[in-house]
Amino acid sequence: MAEQKMLKVTLVKSTIGAVPKHKATVESMGLRKLNKTILLPDNAATRGQIQQIRHLVKVEEA
């Protein structure tokens, strides 16, 4: 079975002053602190979340 592709997502900008919906998206992705990185599966749902908060995060392929 093929290994699932992953995305490395890093919170690079604070959510202070951000739209409440964007804050909730960041929190739901598991990003709690600035400059913390998480691995998420590369799928349509994750891509949609990243698209919404693209100004707050940095994304790399893992």
C-alpha positions as CSV (number, residue, x, y, z in Angstrom):
1,M,0.0,0.0,0.0
2,A,1.3,3.5,-0.9
3,E,2.4,5.7,1.9
4,Q,0.1,8.7,2.4
5,K,1.5,12.1,1.6
6,M,1.8,14.5,4.5
7,L,2.0,18.3,4.9
8,K,4.1,20.1,7.4
9,V,2.1,23.1,8.7
10,T,3.7,25.7,10.9
11,L,1.9,28.6,12.5
12,V,4.0,31.7,11.7
13,K,1.7,34.6,12.5
14,S,-0.3,35.1,15.7
15,T,-4.1,34.7,15.7
16,I,-4.5,37.7,17.9
17,G,-6.9,40.0,16.0
18,A,-7.7,37.3,13.5
19,V,-11.3,36.6,12.3
20,P,-12.9,34.2,14.9
21,K,-13.5,31.6,12.2
22,H,-9.8,31.6,11.3
23,K,-8.8,31.3,15.0
24,A,-11.1,28.2,15.3
25,T,-9.6,26.7,12.1
26,V,-6.1,27.1,13.5
27,E,-7.1,25.6,16.8
28,S,-8.9,22.7,15.2
29,M,-5.8,21.8,13.1
30,G,-3.9,21.4,16.4
31,L,-1.8,24.5,16.2
32,R,-1.6,25.9,19.7
33,K,1.5,28.1,19.8
34,L,3.5,30.3,17.4
35,N,6.2,28.5,15.4
36,K,4.9,25.0,16.2
37,T,4.7,22.5,13.4
38,I,2.3,19.6,12.9
39,L,2.0,16.9,10.3
40,L,-1.3,16.5,8.6
41,P,-2.5,14.3,5.7
42,D,-2.5,15.8,2.3
43,N,-6.2,15.6,1.4
44,A,-9.0,18.0,0.2
45,A,-10.2,18.8,3.8
46,T,-6.7,19.8,5.0
47,R,-6.0,21.8,1.8
48,G,-9.3,23.7,2.4
49,Q,-8.4,24.6,5.9
50,I,-4.9,25.7,4.8
51,Q,-6.4,27.8,2.1
52,Q,-8.6,29.6,4.6
53,I,-5.7,30.5,6.9
54,R,-2.9,30.7,4.3
55,H,-1.8,34.1,5.6
56,L,-1.1,32.6,9.1
57,V,0.8,29.5,8.2
58,K,3.7,28.1,6.3
59,V,3.2,24.8,4.5
60,E,5.8,22.3,3.3
61,E,5.6,18.8,1.8
62,A,6.8,16.2,4.3
